[in-house]
Amino acid sequence: MQSVKPRKESFKDFLRGVWIELTKRVIWPTPKQLWNYTVVVLTFVIFWAVYIGLWDMLFARGLEAIVK
């Protein structure tokens, strides 16, 4: 059984492959999709920041009440 030896690729070939991947094979989002995704992510982050902040405030006040 013969083993297949990988072809040694030059750096130039590597960059050419990266360029082809980014320009021809990647499906980039449209500006509308990008805006929608941005709004979803920001909404998610703000929601969780407020949620965790409220719990932190409640625990801090509870701890203050216990300590005093």
mmCIF file as Biopython writes it, N, C-alpha, C and O atoms, coordinates in Angstrom:
data_model
#
loop_
_atom_site.group_PDB
_atom_site.id
_atom_site.type_symbol
_atom_site.label_atom_id
_atom_site.label_alt_id
_atom_site.label_comp_id
_atom_site.label_asym_id
_atom_site.label_entity_id
_atom_site.label_seq_id
_atom_site.pdbx_PDB_ins_code
_atom_site.Cartn_x
_atom_site.Cartn_y
_atom_site.Cartn_z
_atom_site.occupancy
_atom_site.B_iso_or_equiv
_atom_site.auth_seq_id
_atom_site.auth_asym_id
_atom_site.pdbx_PDB_model_num
ATOM 1   N N  . MET A ? 1  ? 0.836   -1.179 0.000  1.0 0.0 1  A 1 
ATOM 2   C CA . MET A ? 1  ? 0.000   0.000  0.000  1.0 0.0 1  A 1 
ATOM 3   C C  . MET A ? 1  ? 0.879   1.239  0.000  1.0 0.0 1  A 1 
ATOM 4   O O  . MET A ? 1  ? 1.813   1.355  0.793  1.0 0.0 1  A 1 
ATOM 5   N N  . GLN A ? 2  ? 0.571   2.146  -0.884 1.0 0.0 2  A 1 
ATOM 6   C CA . GLN A ? 2  ? 1.357   3.359  -1.016 1.0 0.0 2  A 1 
ATOM 7   C C  . GLN A ? 2  ? 0.744   4.473  -0.190 1.0 0.0 2  A 1 
ATOM 8   O O  . GLN A ? 2  ? -0.474  4.651  -0.163 1.0 0.0 2  A 1 
ATOM 9   N N  . SER A ? 3  ? 1.614   5.227  0.490  1.0 0.0 3  A 1 
ATOM 10  C CA . SER A ? 3  ? 1.092   6.371  1.239  1.0 0.0 3  A 1 
ATOM 11  C C  . SER A ? 3  ? 1.116   7.601  0.343  1.0 0.0 3  A 1 
ATOM 12  O O  . SER A ? 3  ? 1.985   7.752  -0.516 1.0 0.0 3  A 1 
ATOM 13  N N  . VAL A ? 4  ? 0.169   8.449  0.559  1.0 0.0 4  A 1 
ATOM 14  C CA . VAL A ? 4  ? 0.080   9.675  -0.235 1.0 0.0 4  A 1 
ATOM 15  C C  . VAL A ? 4  ? 0.830   10.768 0.502  1.0 0.0 4  A 1 
ATOM 16  O O  . VAL A ? 4  ? 0.509   11.102 1.643  1.0 0.0 4  A 1 
ATOM 17  N N  . LYS A ? 5  ? 1.820   11.311 -0.156 1.0 0.0 5  A 1 
ATOM 18  C CA . LYS A ? 5  ? 2.595   12.385 0.456  1.0 0.0 5  A 1 
ATOM 19  C C  . LYS A ? 5  ? 1.943   13.717 0.113  1.0 0.0 5  A 1 
ATOM 20  O O  . LYS A ? 5  ? 1.665   13.998 -1.053 1.0 0.0 5  A 1 
ATOM 21  N N  . PRO A ? 6  ? 1.700   14.534 1.132  1.0 0.0 6  A 1 
ATOM 22  C CA . PRO A ? 6  ? 1.099   15.840 0.832  1.0 0.0 6  A 1 
ATOM 23  C C  . PRO A ? 6  ? 2.060   16.708 0.036  1.0 0.0 6  A 1 
ATOM 24  O O  . PRO A ? 6  ? 3.271   16.685 0.255  1.0 0.0 6  A 1 
ATOM 25  N N  . ARG A ? 7  ? 1.509   17.457 -0.874 1.0 0.0 7  A 1 
ATOM 26  C CA . ARG A ? 7  ? 2.307   18.363 -1.688 1.0 0.0 7  A 1 
ATOM 27  C C  . ARG A ? 7  ? 2.739   19.535 -0.825 1.0 0.0 7  A 1 
ATOM 28  O O  . ARG A ? 7  ? 1.925   20.136 -0.125 1.0 0.0 7  A 1 
ATOM 29  N N  . LYS A ? 8  ? 4.012   19.852 -0.880 1.0 0.0 8  A 1 
ATOM 30  C CA . LYS A ? 8  ? 4.491   20.995 -0.115 1.0 0.0 8  A 1 
ATOM 31  C C  . LYS A ? 8  ? 4.029   22.253 -0.833 1.0 0.0 8  A 1 
ATOM 32  O O  . LYS A ? 8  ? 4.324   22.475 -2.007 1.0 0.0 8  A 1 
ATOM 33  N N  . GLU A ? 9  ? 3.307   23.052 -0.097 1.0 0.0 9  A 1 
ATOM 34  C CA . GLU A ? 9  ? 2.700   24.247 -0.679 1.0 0.0 9  A 1 
ATOM 35  C C  . GLU A ? 9  ? 3.538   25.461 -0.328 1.0 0.0 9  A 1 
ATOM 36  O O  . GLU A ? 9  ? 3.968   25.620 0.815  1.0 0.0 9  A 1 
ATOM 37  N N  . SER A ? 10 ? 3.764   26.301 -1.294 1.0 0.0 10 A 1 
ATOM 38  C CA . SER A ? 10 ? 4.515   27.521 -1.013 1.0 0.0 10 A 1 
ATOM 39  C C  . SER A ? 10 ? 3.585   28.549 -0.363 1.0 0.0 10 A 1 
ATOM 40  O O  . SER A ? 10 ? 2.361   28.429 -0.415 1.0 0.0 10 A 1 
ATOM 41  N N  . PHE A ? 11 ? 4.187   29.532 0.233  1.0 0.0 11 A 1 
ATOM 42  C CA . PHE A ? 11 ? 3.395   30.578 0.892  1.0 0.0 11 A 1 
ATOM 43  C C  . PHE A ? 11 ? 2.546   31.327 -0.121 1.0 0.0 11 A 1 
ATOM 44  O O  . PHE A ? 11 ? 1.420   31.724 0.176  1.0 0.0 11 A 1 
ATOM 45  N N  . LYS A ? 12 ? 3.090   31.521 -1.323 1.0 0.0 12 A 1 
ATOM 46  C CA . LYS A ? 12 ? 2.346   32.206 -2.378 1.0 0.0 12 A 1 
ATOM 47  C C  . LYS A ? 12 ? 1.100   31.403 -2.763 1.0 0.0 12 A 1 
ATOM 48  O O  . LYS A ? 12 ? 0.025   31.970 -2.962 1.0 0.0 12 A 1 
ATOM 49  N N  . ASP A ? 13 ? 1.254   30.077 -2.867 1.0 0.0 13 A 1 
ATOM 50  C CA . ASP A ? 13 ? 0.098   29.221 -3.167 1.0 0.0 13 A 1 
ATOM 51  C C  . ASP A ? 13 ? -0.940  29.287 -2.047 1.0 0.0 13 A 1 
ATOM 52  O O  . ASP A ? 13 ? -2.146  29.294 -2.296 1.0 0.0 13 A 1 
ATOM 53  N N  . PHE A ? 14 ? -0.447  29.334 -0.816 1.0 0.0 14 A 1 
ATOM 54  C CA . PHE A ? 14 ? -1.349  29.442 0.327  1.0 0.0 14 A 1 
ATOM 55  C C  . PHE A ? 14 ? -2.163  30.730 0.250  1.0 0.0 14 A 1 
ATOM 56  O O  . PHE A ? 14 ? -3.383  30.707 0.414  1.0 0.0 14 A 1 
ATOM 57  N N  . LEU A ? 15 ? -1.482  31.862 -0.003 1.0 0.0 15 A 1 
ATOM 58  C CA . LEU A ? 15 ? -2.187  33.144 -0.104 1.0 0.0 15 A 1 
ATOM 59  C C  . LEU A ? 15 ? -3.170  33.151 -1.263 1.0 0.0 15 A 1 
ATOM 60  O O  . LEU A ? 15 ? -4.257  33.716 -1.148 1.0 0.0 15 A 1 
ATOM 61  N N  . ARG A ? 16 ? -2.804  32.533 -2.371 1.0 0.0 16 A 1 
ATOM 62  C CA . ARG A ? 16 ? -3.709  32.452 -3.515 1.0 0.0 16 A 1 
ATOM 63  C C  . ARG A ? 16 ? -4.963  31.661 -3.116 1.0 0.0 16 A 1 
ATOM 64  O O  . ARG A ? 16 ? -6.077  32.042 -3.475 1.0 0.0 16 A 1 
ATOM 65  N N  . GLY A ? 17 ? -4.783  30.582 -2.388 1.0 0.0 17 A 1 
ATOM 66  C CA . GLY A ? 17 ? -5.920  29.789 -1.931 1.0 0.0 17 A 1 
ATOM 67  C C  . GLY A ? 17 ? -6.819  30.565 -0.985 1.0 0.0 17 A 1 
ATOM 68  O O  . GLY A ? 17 ? -8.044  30.473 -1.066 1.0 0.0 17 A 1 
ATOM 69  N N  . VAL A ? 18 ? -6.207  31.334 -0.085 1.0 0.0 18 A 1 
ATOM 70  C CA . VAL A ? 18 ? -6.985  32.165 0.842  1.0 0.0 18 A 1 
ATOM 71  C C  . VAL A ? 18 ? -7.785  33.191 0.056  1.0 0.0 18 A 1 
ATOM 72  O O  . VAL A ? 18 ? -8.963  33.409 0.338  1.0 0.0 18 A 1 
ATOM 73  N N  . TRP A ? 19 ? -7.156  33.822 -0.926 1.0 0.0 19 A 1 
ATOM 74  C CA . TRP A ? 19 ? -7.840  34.840 -1.731 1.0 0.0 19 A 1 
ATOM 75  C C  . TRP A ? 19 ? -9.033  34.236 -2.477 1.0 0.0 19 A 1 
ATOM 76  O O  . TRP A ? 19 ? -10.113 34.825 -2.508 1.0 0.0 19 A 1 
ATOM 77  N N  . ILE A ? 20 ? -8.835  33.072 -3.070 1.0 0.0 20 A 1 
ATOM 78  C CA . ILE A ? 20 ? -9.931  32.409 -3.791 1.0 0.0 20 A 1 
ATOM 79  C C  . ILE A ? 20 ? -11.056 32.064 -2.823 1.0 0.0 20 A 1 
ATOM 80  O O  . ILE A ? 20 ? -12.232 32.246 -3.138 1.0 0.0 20 A 1 
ATOM 81  N N  . GLU A ? 21 ? -10.695 31.570 -1.656 1.0 0.0 21 A 1 
ATOM 82  C CA . GLU A ? 21 ? -11.704 31.218 -0.646 1.0 0.0 21 A 1 
ATOM 83  C C  . GLU A ? 21 ? -12.546 32.438 -0.267 1.0 0.0 21 A 1 
ATOM 84  O O  . GLU A ? 21 ? -13.772 32.356 -0.190 1.0 0.0 21 A 1 
ATOM 85  N N  . LEU A ? 22 ? -11.878 33.569 -0.031 1.0 0.0 22 A 1 
ATOM 86  C CA . LEU A ? 22 ? -12.587 34.765 0.427  1.0 0.0 22 A 1 
ATOM 87  C C  . LEU A ? 22 ? -13.394 35.448 -0.674 1.0 0.0 22 A 1 
ATOM 88  O O  . LEU A ? 22 ? -14.413 36.077 -0.387 1.0 0.0 22 A 1 
ATOM 89  N N  . THR A ? 23 ? -12.965 35.339 -1.909 1.0 0.0 23 A 1 
ATOM 90  C CA . THR A ? 23 ? -13.650 36.068 -2.979 1.0 0.0 23 A 1 
ATOM 91  C C  . THR A ? 23 ? -14.668 35.236 -3.744 1.0 0.0 23 A 1 
ATOM 92  O O  . THR A ? 23 ? -15.639 35.780 -4.269 1.0 0.0 23 A 1 
ATOM 93  N N  . LYS A ? 24 ? -14.459 33.920 -3.816 1.0 0.0 24 A 1 
ATOM 94  C CA . LYS A ? 24 ? -15.340 33.119 -4.657 1.0 0.0 24 A 1 
ATOM 95  C C  . LYS A ? 24 ? -16.200 32.120 -3.890 1.0 0.0 24 A 1 
ATOM 96  O O  . LYS A ? 24 ? -17.294 31.783 -4.343 1.0 0.0 24 A 1 
ATOM 97  N N  . ARG A ? 25 ? -15.733 31.640 -2.741 1.0 0.0 25 A 1 
ATOM 98  C CA . ARG A ? 25 ? -16.448 30.561 -2.060 1.0 0.0 25 A 1 
ATOM 99  C C  . ARG A ? 25 ? -17.248 31.028 -0.849 1.0 0.0 25 A 1 
ATOM 100 O O  . ARG A ? 25 ? -18.232 30.387 -0.480 1.0 0.0 25 A 1 
ATOM 101 N N  . VAL A ? 26 ? -16.848 32.118 -0.233 1.0 0.0 26 A 1 
ATOM 102 C CA . VAL A ? 26 ? -17.561 32.616 0.947  1.0 0.0 26 A 1 
ATOM 103 C C  . VAL A ? 26 ? -18.805 33.359 0.494  1.0 0.0 26 A 1 
ATOM 104 O O  . VAL A ? 26 ? -18.751 34.169 -0.431 1.0 0.0 26 A 1 
ATOM 105 N N  . ILE A ? 27 ? -19.913 33.085 1.141  1.0 0.0 27 A 1 
ATOM 106 C CA . ILE A ? 27 ? -21.155 33.815 0.850  1.0 0.0 27 A 1 
ATOM 107 C C  . ILE A ? 27 ? -21.265 34.921 1.903  1.0 0.0 27 A 1 
ATOM 108 O O  . ILE A ? 27 ? -21.593 34.660 3.060  1.0 0.0 27 A 1 
ATOM 109 N N  . TRP A ? 28 ? -20.991 36.132 1.493  1.0 0.0 28 A 1 
ATOM 110 C CA . TRP A ? 28 ? -21.008 37.262 2.407  1.0 0.0 28 A 1 
ATOM 111 C C  . TRP A ? 28 ? -22.437 37.739 2.612  1.0 0.0 28 A 1 
ATOM 112 O O  . TRP A ? 28 ? -23.241 37.691 1.681  1.0 0.0 28 A 1 
ATOM 113 N N  . PRO A ? 29 ? -22.771 38.203 3.825  1.0 0.0 29 A 1 
ATOM 114 C CA . PRO A ? 29 ? -24.136 38.703 4.064  1.0 0.0 29 A 1 
ATOM 115 C C  . PRO A ? 29 ? -24.375 40.020 3.335  1.0 0.0 29 A 1 
ATOM 116 O O  . PRO A ? 29 ? -23.455 40.802 3.098  1.0 0.0 29 A 1 
ATOM 117 N N  . THR A ? 30 ? -25.635 40.236 2.991  1.0 0.0 30 A 1 
ATOM 118 C CA . THR A ? 30 ? -26.002 41.513 2.382  1.0 0.0 30 A 1 
ATOM 119 C C  . THR A ? 30 ? -25.994 42.583 3.475  1.0 0.0 30 A 1 
ATOM 120 O O  . THR A ? 30 ? -26.023 42.248 4.659  1.0 0.0 30 A 1 
ATOM 121 N N  . PRO A ? 31 ? -25.956 43.863 3.097  1.0 0.0 31 A 1 
ATOM 122 C CA . PRO A ? 31 ? -26.004 44.913 4.124  1.0 0.0 31 A 1 
ATOM 123 C C  . PRO A ? 31 ? -27.234 44.808 5.025  1.0 0.0 31 A 1 
ATOM 124 O O  . PRO A ? 31 ? -27.145 45.083 6.222  1.0 0.0 31 A 1 
ATOM 125 N N  . LYS A ? 32 ? -28.370 44.418 4.472  1.0 0.0 32 A 1 
ATOM 126 C CA . LYS A ? 32 ? -29.582 44.269 5.286  1.0 0.0 32 A 1 
ATOM 127 C C  . LYS A ? 32 ? -29.421 43.136 6.289  1.0 0.0 32 A 1 
ATOM 128 O O  . LYS A ? 32 ? -29.782 43.285 7.456  1.0 0.0 32 A 1 
ATOM 129 N N  . GLN A ? 33 ? -28.884 42.005 5.845  1.0 0.0 33 A 1 
ATOM 130 C CA . GLN A ? 33 ? -28.653 40.883 6.751  1.0 0.0 33 A 1 
ATOM 131 C C  . GLN A ? 33 ? -27.655 41.278 7.839  1.0 0.0 33 A 1 
ATOM 132 O O  . GLN A ? 33 ? -27.839 40.953 9.012  1.0 0.0 33 A 1 
ATOM 133 N N  . LEU A ? 34 ? -26.611 41.975 7.439  1.0 0.0 34 A 1 
ATOM 134 C CA . LEU A ? 34 ? -25.599 42.397 8.401  1.0 0.0 34 A 1 
ATOM 135 C C  . LEU A ? 34 ? -26.206 43.306 9.454  1.0 0.0 34 A 1 
ATOM 136 O O  . LEU A ? 34 ? -25.907 43.169 10.640 1.0 0.0 34 A 1 
ATOM 137 N N  . TRP A ? 35 ? -27.057 44.234 9.033  1.0 0.0 35 A 1 
ATOM 138 C CA . TRP A ? 35 ? -27.725 45.127 9.985  1.0 0.0 35 A 1 
ATOM 139 C C  . TRP A ? 35 ? -28.628 44.335 10.928 1.0 0.0 35 A 1 
ATOM 140 O O  . TRP A ? 35 ? -28.630 44.576 12.135 1.0 0.0 35 A 1 
ATOM 141 N N  . ASN A ? 36 ? -29.394 43.388 10.379 1.0 0.0 36 A 1 
ATOM 142 C CA . ASN A ? 36 ? -30.287 42.570 11.215 1.0 0.0 36 A 1 
ATOM 143 C C  . ASN A ? 36 ? -29.495 41.760 12.236 1.0 0.0 36 A 1 
ATOM 144 O O  . ASN A ? 36 ? -29.877 41.692 13.404 1.0 0.0 36 A 1 
ATOM 145 N N  . TYR A ? 37 ? -28.408 41.154 11.808 1.0 0.0 37 A 1 
ATOM 146 C CA . TYR A ? 37 ? -27.577 40.372 12.733 1.0 0.0 37 A 1 
ATOM 147 C C  . TYR A ? 37 ? -26.978 41.264 13.820 1.0 0.0 37 A 1 
ATOM 148 O O  . TYR A ? 37 ? -26.892 40.866 14.982 1.0 0.0 37 A 1 
ATOM 149 N N  . THR A ? 38 ? -26.569 42.462 13.437 1.0 0.0 38 A 1 
ATOM 150 C CA . THR A ? 38 ? -25.994 43.398 14.402 1.0 0.0 38 A 1 
ATOM 151 C C  . THR A ? 38 ? -27.027 43.775 15.458 1.0 0.0 38 A 1 
ATOM 152 O O  . THR A ? 38 ? -26.720 43.805 16.649 1.0 0.0 38 A 1 
ATOM 153 N N  . VAL A ? 39 ? -28.250 44.063 15.022 1.0 0.0 39 A 1 
ATOM 154 C CA . VAL A ? 39 ? -29.325 44.422 15.962 1.0 0.0 39 A 1 
ATOM 155 C C  . VAL A ? 39 ? -29.619 43.254 16.905 1.0 0.0 39 A 1 
ATOM 156 O O  . VAL A ? 39 ? -29.809 43.461 18.104 1.0 0.0 39 A 1 
ATOM 157 N N  . VAL A ? 40 ? -29.657 42.047 16.383 1.0 0.0 40 A 1 
ATOM 158 C CA . VAL A ? 40 ? -29.921 40.870 17.220 1.0 0.0 40 A 1 
ATOM 159 C C  . VAL A ? 40 ? -28.828 40.707 18.272 1.0 0.0 40 A 1 
ATOM 160 O O  . VAL A ? 40 ? -29.123 40.487 19.446 1.0 0.0 40 A 1 
ATOM 161 N N  . VAL A ? 41 ? -27.578 40.814 17.859 1.0 0.0 41 A 1 
ATOM 162 C CA . VAL A ? 41 ? -26.465 40.641 18.796 1.0 0.0 41 A 1 
ATOM 163 C C  . VAL A ? 41 ? -26.477 41.734 19.862 1.0 0.0 41 A 1 
ATOM 164 O O  . VAL A ? 41 ? -26.317 41.438 21.046 1.0 0.0 41 A 1 
ATOM 165 N N  . LEU A ? 42 ? -26.663 42.990 19.461 1.0 0.0 42 A 1 
ATOM 166 C CA . LEU A ? 42 ? -26.682 44.082 20.433 1.0 0.0 42 A 1 
ATOM 167 C C  . LEU A ? 42 ? -27.848 43.944 21.406 1.0 0.0 42 A 1 
ATOM 168 O O  . LEU A ? 42 ? -27.687 44.191 22.601 1.0 0.0 42 A 1 
ATOM 169 N N  . THR A ? 43 ? -29.011 43.554 20.911 1.0 0.0 43 A 1 
ATOM 170 C CA . THR A ? 43 ? -30.170 43.338 21.781 1.0 0.0 43 A 1 
ATOM 171 C C  . THR A ? 43 ? -29.871 42.239 22.794 1.0 0.0 43 A 1 
ATOM 172 O O  . THR A ? 43 ? -30.160 42.388 23.981 1.0 0.0 43 A 1 
ATOM 173 N N  . PHE A ? 44 ? -29.304 41.155 22.334 1.0 0.0 44 A 1 
ATOM 174 C CA . PHE A ? 44 ? -28.954 40.035 23.203 1.0 0.0 44 A 1 
ATOM 175 C C  . PHE A ? 44 ? -27.959 40.475 24.278 1.0 0.0 44 A 1 
ATOM 176 O O  . PHE A ? 44 ? -28.134 40.150 25.452 1.0 0.0 44 A 1 
ATOM 177 N N  . VAL A ? 45 ? -26.929 41.203 23.889 1.0 0.0 45 A 1 
ATOM 178 C CA . VAL A ? 45 ? -25.902 41.646 24.840 1.0 0.0 45 A 1 
ATOM 179 C C  . VAL A ? 45 ? -26.490 42.618 25.854 1.0 0.0 45 A 1 
ATOM 180 O O  . VAL A ? 45 ? -26.208 42.503 27.046 1.0 0.0 45 A 1 
ATOM 181 N N  . ILE A ? 46 ? -27.295 43.566 25.407 1.0 0.0 46 A 1 
ATOM 182 C CA . ILE A ? 46 ? -27.894 44.544 26.320 1.0 0.0 46 A 1 
ATOM 183 C C  . ILE A ? 46 ? -28.849 43.839 27.293 1.0 0.0 46 A 1 
ATOM 184 O O  . ILE A ? 46 ? -28.843 44.132 28.488 1.0 0.0 46 A 1 
ATOM 185 N N  . PHE A ? 47 ? -29.663 42.917 26.784 1.0 0.0 47 A 1 
ATOM 186 C CA . PHE A ? 47 ? -30.578 42.176 27.654 1.0 0.0 47 A 1 
ATOM 187 C C  . PHE A ? 47 ? -29.819 41.474 28.771 1.0 0.0 47 A 1 
ATOM 188 O O  . PHE A ? 47 ? -30.172 41.610 29.942 1.0 0.0 47 A 1 
ATOM 189 N N  . TRP A ? 48 ? -28.783 40.727 28.419 1.0 0.0 48 A 1 
ATOM 190 C CA . TRP A ? 48 ? -28.047 39.976 29.432 1.0 0.0 48 A 1 
ATOM 191 C C  . TRP A ? 48 ? -27.253 40.884 30.362 1.0 0.0 48 A 1 
ATOM 192 O O  . TRP A ? 48 ? -27.075 40.553 31.535 1.0 0.0 48 A 1 
ATOM 193 N N  . ALA A ? 49 ? -26.775 42.015 29.866 1.0 0.0 49 A 1 
ATOM 194 C CA . ALA A ? 49 ? -26.071 42.962 30.738 1.0 0.0 49 A 1 
ATOM 195 C C  . ALA A ? 49 ? -27.022 43.514 31.801 1.0 0.0 49 A 1 
ATOM 196 O O  . ALA A ? 49 ? -26.660 43.620 32.972 1.0 0.0 49 A 1 
ATOM 197 N N  . VAL A ? 50 ? -28.231 43.864 31.386 1.0 0.0 50 A 1 
ATOM 198 C CA . VAL A ? 50 ? -29.221 44.370 32.337 1.0 0.0 50 A 1 
ATOM 199 C C  . VAL A ? 50 ? -29.639 43.267 33.307 1.0 0.0 50 A 1 
ATOM 200 O O  . VAL A ? 50 ? -29.740 43.509 34.510 1.0 0.0 50 A 1 
ATOM 201 N N  . TYR A ? 51 ? -29.880 42.080 32.805 1.0 0.0 51 A 1 
ATOM 202 C CA . TYR A ? 51 ? -30.295 40.950 33.635 1.0 0.0 51 A 1 
ATOM 203 C C  . TYR A ? 51 ? -29.244 40.634 34.701 1.0 0.0 51 A 1 
ATOM 204 O O  . TYR A ? 51 ? -29.570 40.505 35.881 1.0 0.0 51 A 1 
ATOM 205 N N  . ILE A ? 52 ? -28.005 40.512 34.288 1.0 0.0 52 A 1 
ATOM 206 C CA . ILE A ? 52 ? -26.932 40.204 35.242 1.0 0.0 52 A 1 
ATOM 207 C C  . ILE A ? 52 ? -26.712 41.380 36.190 1.0 0.0 52 A 1 
ATOM 208 O O  . ILE A ? 52 ? -26.445 41.180 37.374 1.0 0.0 52 A 1 
ATOM 209 N N  . GLY A ? 53 ? -26.822 42.598 35.677 1.0 0.0 53 A 1 
ATOM 210 C CA . GLY A ? 53 ? -26.673 43.782 36.526 1.0 0.0 53 A 1 
ATOM 211 C C  . GLY A ? 53 ? -27.729 43.847 37.615 1.0 0.0 53 A 1 
ATOM 212 O O  . GLY A ? 53 ? -27.424 44.195 38.756 1.0 0.0 53 A 1 
ATOM 213 N N  . LEU A ? 54 ? -28.962 43.517 37.276 1.0 0.0 54 A 1 
ATOM 214 C CA . LEU A ? 54 ? -30.032 43.526 38.283 1.0 0.0 54 A 1 
ATOM 215 C C  . LEU A ? 54 ? -29.793 42.465 39.351 1.0 0.0 54 A 1 
ATOM 216 O O  . LEU A ? 54 ? -29.957 42.738 40.539 1.0 0.0 54 A 1 
ATOM 217 N N  . TRP A ? 55 ? -29.412 41.268 38.946 1.0 0.0 55 A 1 
ATOM 218 C CA . TRP A ? 55 ? -29.112 40.222 39.930 1.0 0.0 55 A 1 
ATOM 219 C C  . TRP A ? 55 ? -27.931 40.619 40.804 1.0 0.0 55 A 1 
ATOM 220 O O  . TRP A ? 55 ? -27.937 40.361 42.008 1.0 0.0 55 A 1 
ATOM 221 N N  . ASP A ? 56 ? -26.932 41.235 40.219 1.0 0.0 56 A 1 
ATOM 222 C CA . ASP A ? 56 ? -25.776 41.685 40.990 1.0 0.0 56 A 1 
ATOM 223 C C  . ASP A ? 56 ? -26.203 42.726 42.031 1.0 0.0 56 A 1 
ATOM 224 O O  . ASP A ? 56 ? -25.762 42.687 43.179 1.0 0.0 56 A 1 
ATOM 225 N N  . MET A ? 57 ? -27.067 43.658 41.610 1.0 0.0 57 A 1 
ATOM 226 C CA . MET A ? 57 ? -27.547 44.681 42.532 1.0 0.0 57 A 1 
ATOM 227 C C  . MET A ? 57 ? -28.350 44.047 43.678 1.0 0.0 57 A 1 
ATOM 228 O O  . MET A ? 57 ? -28.179 44.421 44.838 1.0 0.0 57 A 1 
ATOM 229 N N  . LEU A ? 58 ? -29.222 43.092 43.352 1.0 0.0 58 A 1 
ATOM 230 C CA . LEU A ? 58 ? -30.008 42.417 44.382 1.0 0.0 58 A 1 
ATOM 231 C C  . LEU A ? 58 ? -29.122 41.665 45.376 1.0 0.0 58 A 1 
ATOM 232 O O  . LEU A ? 58 ? -29.332 41.754 46.586 1.0 0.0 58 A 1 
ATOM 233 N N  . PHE A ? 59 ? -28.151 40.940 44.878 1.0 0.0 59 A 1 
ATOM 234 C CA . PHE A ? 59 ? -27.251 40.218 45.766 1.0 0.0 59 A 1 
ATOM 235 C C  . PHE A ? 59 ? -26.402 41.164 46.612 1.0 0.0 59 A 1 
ATOM 236 O O  . PHE A ? 59 ? -26.139 40.887 47.782 1.0 0.0 59 A 1 
ATOM 237 N N  . ALA A ? 60 ? -25.977 42.275 46.024 1.0 0.0 60 A 1 
ATOM 238 C CA . ALA A ? 60 ? -25.178 43.245 46.787 1.0 0.0 60 A 1 
ATOM 239 C C  . ALA A ? 60 ? -26.013 43.848 47.915 1.0 0.0 60 A 1 
ATOM 240 O O  . ALA A ? 60 ? -25.531 43.986 49.040 1.0 0.0 60 A 1 
ATOM 241 N N  . ARG A ? 61 ? -27.256 44.204 47.618 1.0 0.0 61 A 1 
ATOM 242 C CA . ARG A ? 61 ? -28.123 44.758 48.674 1.0 0.0 61 A 1 
ATOM 243 C C  . ARG A ? 61 ? -28.442 43.704 49.732 1.0 0.0 61 A 1 
ATOM 244 O O  . ARG A ? 61 ? -28.502 44.016 50.922 1.0 0.0 61 A 1 
ATOM 245 N N  . GLY A ? 62 ? -28.643 42.480 49.311 1.0 0.0 62 A 1 
ATOM 246 C CA . GLY A ? 62 ? -28.897 41.409 50.271 1.0 0.0 62 A 1 
ATOM 247 C C  . GLY A ? 62 ? -27.695 41.176 51.180 1.0 0.0 62 A 1 
ATOM 248 O O  . GLY A ? 62 ? -27.845 40.983 52.387 1.0 0.0 62 A 1 
ATOM 249 N N  . LEU A ? 63 ? -26.515 41.196 50.596 1.0 0.0 63 A 1 
ATOM 250 C CA . LEU A ? 63 ? -25.299 41.014 51.380 1.0 0.0 63 A 1 
ATOM 251 C C  . LEU A ? 63 ? -25.094 42.180 52.336 1.0 0.0 63 A 1 
ATOM 252 O O  . LEU A ? 63 ? -24.681 41.974 53.477 1.0 0.0 63 A 1 
ATOM 253 N N  . GLU A ? 64 ? -25.376 43.403 51.890 1.0 0.0 64 A 1 
ATOM 254 C CA . GLU A ? 64 ? -25.283 44.569 52.771 1.0 0.0 64 A 1 
ATOM 255 C C  . GLU A ? 64 ? -26.237 44.430 53.957 1.0 0.0 64 A 1 
ATOM 256 O O  . GLU A ? 64 ? -25.889 44.750 55.093 1.0 0.0 64 A 1 
ATOM 257 N N  . ALA A ? 65 ? -27.446 43.945 53.668 1.0 0.0 65 A 1 
ATOM 258 C CA . ALA A ? 65 ? -28.432 43.782 54.743 1.0 0.0 65 A 1 
ATOM 259 C C  . ALA A ? 65 ? -27.976 42.725 55.753 1.0 0.0 65 A 1 
ATOM 260 O O  . ALA A ? 65 ? -28.213 42.862 56.953 1.0 0.0 65 A 1 
ATOM 261 N N  . ILE A ? 66 ? -27.334 41.696 55.270 1.0 0.0 66 A 1 
ATOM 262 C CA . ILE A ? 66 ? -26.845 40.647 56.167 1.0 0.0 66 A 1 
ATOM 263 C C  . ILE A ? 66 ? -25.680 41.148 57.005 1.0 0.0 66 A 1 
ATOM 264 O O  . ILE A ? 66 ? -25.602 40.853 58.197 1.0 0.0 66 A 1 
ATOM 265 N N  . VAL A ? 67 ? -24.780 41.900 56.395 1.0 0.0 67 A 1 
ATOM 266 C CA . VAL A ? 67 ? -23.583 42.365 57.077 1.0 0.0 67 A 1 
ATOM 267 C C  . VAL A ? 67 ? -23.937 43.429 58.129 1.0 0.0 67 A 1 
ATOM 268 O O  . VAL A ? 67 ? -23.332 43.460 59.200 1.0 0.0 67 A 1 
ATOM 269 N N  . LYS A ? 68 ? -24.900 44.286 57.833 1.0 0.0 68 A 1 
ATOM 270 C CA . LYS A ? 68 ? -25.265 45.347 58.765 1.0 0.0 68 A 1 
ATOM 271 C C  . LYS A ? 68 ? -26.029 44.823 59.874 1.0 0.0 68 A 1 
ATOM 272 O O  . LYS A ? 68 ? -26.424 45.577 60.763 1.0 0.0 68 A 1 
#
